[in-house]
Amino acid sequence: MPFAVHVLGLAVFAQGTSEFMLSGLVSSIAADLGVSLAAAGLLTSAFAVGMVLGAPLMALAGRTWPRRRALLFFLAVFVAVHIAGALTPSYGVLLATRFVGALANAGFWAVALTAAVSMVPDRLKGRATAVVVGGVTLACVVGVPAGAVLGERWGWRAAFWAVALVSLPAFAAILRSLPGGVRGDAEAAPVRNGLRVRDELRVLTGPRLRPTLLTMALVQGATFCAFSYLEPLLTRTTGLGAAWVPAALALFGAGAFLGVTVAGRYADRRATALVAYGMVALALGWSALALTAGRPVAALVLIPLLGLLAFGMGTALITRLLGQAAGAPTLAGASATAAFNLGAAVGPWAGGLALDAGLGHRAPVWVSAALMGLALVVAGARRAAVALSGVRVTG
């Protein structure tokens, strides 16, 4: 595996820490800024909305840039807005910095995914994807719990400063490791009109990819819905002290890292089986957590298992999408990023609605189970459509 692929994973680690760390900071942010838990949860949704909008826009804007220049630009903007977020006393300004930071993160993801798979032969594309996505899982194992510890000891702003600092070595590594002259659209002739973009959009909006994109959004929505409110669930329903929250987040991250590692090895060969079994297991797993959240041992056992399933599924779905979207090399990574973060925007919002309705701190987990049930319906409809199509063709 080229060293440059691992460098991309390092940069994603810093950005993934920012994306996930609010799950351990929502209570302190809400108290400090004088807003509700649901409003603090919307900071995660704002980040996800920025990712949804930014993935295709930034991919298109940077498609003629050298990849190194695009990645460095996006990472520099990401650092700048985290410094601004750490300094502001305003909830509105913090919300805006999350959105702008997500635009930069989306651009980075869209370029990084495409760059990583372009550096390796077909048989290693799943592993290259896993290395990049693995940066997020390492963020869950190390970065997110560390952010929770920093927030507990020195306030949530310390976690924002830490993300900015951790991003600097990634910036230097990209500057030294990635070739500077490879353009984002190097595989094709230069784009001087809208034909290439229209062709890619036609591929991405075709009937083959729509169910995959919707499934990705629903799975990610389920993950972020429960994960965004994991801290209040553990402290107010499970009965664990605040000191347990970083440990629980680390358990989720450890499971996620294992899930990505396993999926990276088998997604190229067994993506369909991984997705099918993983979706059923996730639906059952979120339901089990909602039912047993009041029991500390059960909750701490289920949390890493759910991390494994959620991120293993994510890697398998990305690998499947990149394989199906070979005709859209510029926007394939962007579409994967947008689909996942559409779910990441809707999930915390839906969980916040359940909390505001007075349904208790288990409610977001039940919403996650419902989203997985809907994902199973979508996947079942797709399989039925394929089967019926096959009957018509052969008959």
N, C-alpha and C positions, 0 to 999 in steps of 0.2 A: 504494500500500500504506500503510495507516495507520501513523503513527509508533509507536503502542502495540504493534503486532505486532513491530516491530524491538526494542522494549524487552524484550518477552518473550524474543526471541532472545538479548539480552544477558544476561539472568538465566540462561538455559539454558547459555550459555557458561561461566559460573562453576560451575554444577552439573555440567556435562559434563566440565570439567577434573578435578573430584574423582572422577567415575565412572571415567575412563580413566587417570588419572595413575599408578595403581599399577603399570601395565605397565612403567614405567621405574624403579620403586622397590622391586620385590619382593626383590631381593638385599640391599639395604641394610636393609629392614625385617626380613627374616629374620635377618640378622647382628646387628642391634641388639637385637632382642627374643629371640634365641636359639631361633628356630623354623625349620622346614624351608621350602623354596621352596613346596611344596604348601600348607603352612599359610598362608604369606603370600598365596598365590593365593586362598585361601578368603576373604580380606578382600574381594575382588571379588565372590565368590559371595554373601557376607553382604549386601553392598550390593544385589545383584540380587534376593535373596530379599525384602529390605525393599521393593524396588520392586514386586515381584509382589503381595505382601500389601497394601502401602500404596495402590496405585493405585485399586482399587475401594473400599477402606475410607475413604480420605481423600476420594475424590470424593463418596461418599454423605454423609460427615460434613459436608462443606462445601457441599453442593448448595443450601442455602438461605442461605448467606452471600453478601454482595456479593463479586464476584470479586476486587476489589482487596484486600479484607480477607483473603480466603483466601490469595492469593498472598503477601502481606506476612507473614502468620503462618508459612506454610511456609518462606519464605526466612529468617526470623529463627531458627527452630529449626535450620535447616541450618547457619547461621553458628555457633550456640552449640555444636553437637556437634563441629564442626571445631576449635574452640578447645579443647574437652575432649580430642579425639584428639591434638592437638599437644602437650598437656601430660602425657598419661598414660605411665607406664613399663610398663603391663600390656598384654599381647596380648589378654587377655579383655576388658578395658575398650575397647581399640581396636576389637575385633570388634563390641562392642555399639554404639559410636558410629557405626560404618559402617551398622549395621542401622537405627538411629534416623534417621540422616541420610538414608538411602534412603527411609524412610517420608515424610519431609518433601519430598524430591525428587519422589517419586511423586505426592504431592498437588499439588505445583506443576505437574508435567507434565500431569496429568489436567485441571486447570483451564485451563492455558495453551493446550493444543491445542484444546479446545472454544472458548475465548475467541477465539483467533486466527481460526478458520474462521468464527465468527459475525460478525466485523467486516467481512467481504468478501463480494462476490457469488459465486455458484456458479463462475463462470469463473475466479476467482482463488483458490479454495480450495487447489489444489495448490501455488501459490506461497506462500500464507500458511503452509501446513504446512512448506514448504521453508525459510522464514525461521526458524521455530522450531527445526526440526531442524538448520538451519545453525549454530545456536549450538553444537551438539555438535561439528560438523565444525571450526568455528573453534577450539574447545577442543583438538581433535586437532592442528591446525596450530600454534597458539601456546601454549595453556595446558599441554598434556601435555609437549611438549619443554621448556618453561620449568620445569615441575615436576621433570623429570629433571635439568636443569642445577642447580636449587636443591638437589635431593637429593644430587647429586654434590659440590657445593661446601660446603653447610652442613648436610647431613643431611636425611632424609626429612621431619622435622617442619617444616622451613621451607616445604615445599610445602603442608602443611596450613594454616599461617598465611597463606600467599599466597592460598589459596582463600577463606578467611574475609574477607580484605581486599578481594579483587576483588568479592565479593558485595555489599559496601556500596553502591557506585555503582548497582548494579542495583536495590537496595532503594529508593534515593532516586528513581530514574527511574520505577519502578512507582508510587510514591507520588504523583508529579507528573503522570504521563501517562495512567494508566488512570482511567476514570470510576469514582466510588466507589459509585454506587447500583445498578449492574447486578448482579443476583443470578445465581448459577450456574444456576438453573433458570428463567431469565426467560422462555424461550420458551413455557412452559406455565403452567397454573394452579398455585398453591401446593400442595405435597405435604403432605397431612395424614394420609394413610394409606399402606399399602404397595403400593397398586395400581400407581402409576407405576413404582416400582422393579421390581416383578414383570414388568410389561410389557417393560421394557428388558432384563431378564435373559432373558426369553423370546426376544427378538430376537437377543441375543448368543450364546445357546446353541443357536440353530437350525442346521439342516444346511447352510445357505448360508455361515455365518461360521466354523464350526468348522475346516474345512480351511485357511482363510486365517489364522486365529489360530495353528494348529499350524505352518504354513509360516513365519510370522513368528518363532515361537519357535526353530525349527530354524536358520533363517538367522542369527539373532542369536547362537545358541549356537555356531555355527561361527565367527563373527567374534570373539567374546570368548574362545573356547578358544585360538585361535592368538595373538590380540593380548595376552592376559594374560601369556603367556610369551615375548613377542617379545624382550625384553631378554636373557634367558639364551640364547635361540636365536642371537641375533646375536653375543654375546660368547663363547659356548662351542662353537658349531657353525660359524658363518660365519667366525669368527676376527677380527671387528672389535673395535677397542678401545672402552672405555666411552664415549669422547668421541663415537663415531658414533651412539650410541643416540638422543640427542635429534634428530639429523638424520634418522634413519630414522623416528622417530615423526612428525616434521614432514612427511616425504614421505607417510606414510600419511594424515595429516590433510589435506594438500593434495589428494590423490586423493579423499578423502571429501568435501571441500568442492566439488570439481568434480562429483562424482557427484550430490550433493544439488541443485546448481544445475541440472544437465541434467534430472534427474528432475522437479524442480519445474516445469520448462517443459513437459514432455511427459506427466507422469503422468495429468493429467486426460483426455488424449485417447488415449494409447497405453499405459496401465498394464499391460494383459495382455501385450503384446509385451515391454515392459521387464522384467517379472517372469520371463517364460519364458526369454528369452535371457540375462538376468542370472544366473539360477540355474545354467544350464549352464556359463556362463563362470566363476562362482565355484567350482563343483565342480572344474573343470579348473585354475583358478588356485591353489587351496589344494594340490592334488596337485603342481602344478609347483613351488611353493615348498618343499614337503617334499622333493622330489627334488633340487632345486638349492640347498638352504640352505647347502651348503658352499662355494658360489661367491659371493663378495661382490657382483660386478656383477649377477649374475642376481637375487640376493635384493633388492638395492636398486632394481632395475627392477620387480620384481613387487610390492613393498610398496605403492607408490602406486596401481598398477592394482587391487590387491585392495581398497584403501580406497575407490576410485571405485565399484567394483562393489558392495561391501557396503553402503555408505550410499546409493547410488542405488537399490538394491533396497529398502532400508528405507523411503525416502521413497515409492516407488511402492506398497509394501504398506500403509503408513499411509493414503495417499490412497484406495486401493481399500477398505480397511476402513471408513474414515469415510463413504465413499459408500454402502457396503452397510448400514451401521448407522445410517441416517438416523432410524430409529425408536427409537434409544437415545441421545438427545443428551447426557444426563448421564454415561453410562458408556462411550460410544464411545472417548473419549480414554483413559479408564482401562483399557479392555480392550486397546487397542494398547500402552500402557505395560506392562501385566502380561505380555502375550505376549512382547514383546521381552525383558523382564527375566527371565522364566522361562528363556529361552534363555541369557541372560547369567549366570544362576546355575548352570545345568547345564554350560555350556561349560567354565569354569575348573575346576569340580569333576572333569569327565571328563578334562580335560587333566592335572590333578594326579594322578589315578589312573594315567594312562599314564606319567607321570614316576616315580611311586613304584614302578611295576612294573619299572623299570630299562630302559625301552624307548628311552631317549635323548631329547635335547632336540628332535628332529624330531617326536616322537610326538604332541604336541598339534596340530601342523599336520595330521598324518594323521587325527586325530580330527575336525578341522574338515572335511576332505574327505569323511569318512564321514557327518557330519551333513548336509552338502549333498546327498550321494547320497540320504539318507533324505528330505530335503525334496523332491527330484525325484520320488521314489516317491509321496509324498503328493499333490503337484500333479498327477502323472499319473493317480492314482486319482480325483481330483476331476474332471478333464477327462473321464475315461471315464464317470463317473457322470452328468455333465451330458449327454454324448452319448447314453447309453442312455436317459436321461429324455426327451430330444428325440425319439428313435425311438418310444418308447411313446406320446408325446403325438400325434405326427404320424401314427402308424400306427393 
